[in-house]
Amino acid sequence: MQETFASPFDTHLIAALEAAPKTHARESMRSAVHHLRMAEPLFKIDVAMAVFRCITAVEEAASGLMLLLQQQGYPRASELKRREHLHKNAMLPFLRILHRRAIRAASEGNYQINLHTFPSLKQPLGISITVQHDNGSSSTVPINPPLAFLLSDDGVGIDKTIDIDSFIKSQGAASVKAYLKEETNLRNKILYASPEGIPKVTIDHHKFFPAKQQAVRTMICAYLLMVPYGRQPTVTHGLNAFLELLSLVKDA
């Protein structure tokens, strides 16, 4: 199994996380990393507890993002409920849906969105847009602050049918509600007995652990793109879209 957060990119992320102001949000992100590091050796002796640690890591990272949104005073951030499993388990799928939306927008607009690392731990990550011109040349424009661009005229422009439904189908789920319910119930399946007996955890940890590490990595990147700055337009619109996603599940 790969070593936890050991690549040069991960080392940069962790160093920047440690250098960030000490807040509840930062400590939740650090806790996520800690849970993954504790989980890795557990796969050899207690798979259920290793899986439990991984689930907790992802939830802690999601909590960290919600705390940061509230700390930075984003509109509607007070509606986030970091103690509710639904809110925590929806964060990563939403970021992936948003990423797909960004890829689609870039493809339609004939440009690329690039993530960069910078030596400064105070502003460790940045974003640029590379535009392809008709004559075959290209030009790259840095975005500062990094989440100051919009994917559509009115915000992030997530389309339920194109963006959300296609993501859910790719995960093999029937609906957003079914997918999130399955994610929420995973911890119960590994911890508590059913009428059939005590839990038996069978999981391919060579796939499961890297997937959870990538989930936490994604949310650390989001945190580091947000924490050095004030309110950014993409985040404001993204938060509205996230809350709308939650309302879709609630009303379903």
Buried (B, 14 or more C-beta within 10 A) or exposed (E): EEEBBEEEEBEBBBEBBEEBEEBEBBBBBBBBBBBBBBBBEBBEEBBBBBBBBBBBBBBBBBBBBBBBBBBBEBEEBEBBEBEEBBBBBBBBBBBBBBBBBBEBBBEEEEBBBBEEBEEEBEBBBBBBBEBEEEEEEEEEEEBEBBBBBBBEEEBBBBEEEEBBBEBBEEEEBEBBBBBBBBBBEBBEBBBEEEEEEEEEBEBEBEEBBBEBBEBBBBBBBBBBBBBBBEBBBBBBBBBBBBBEBBEBBEEE
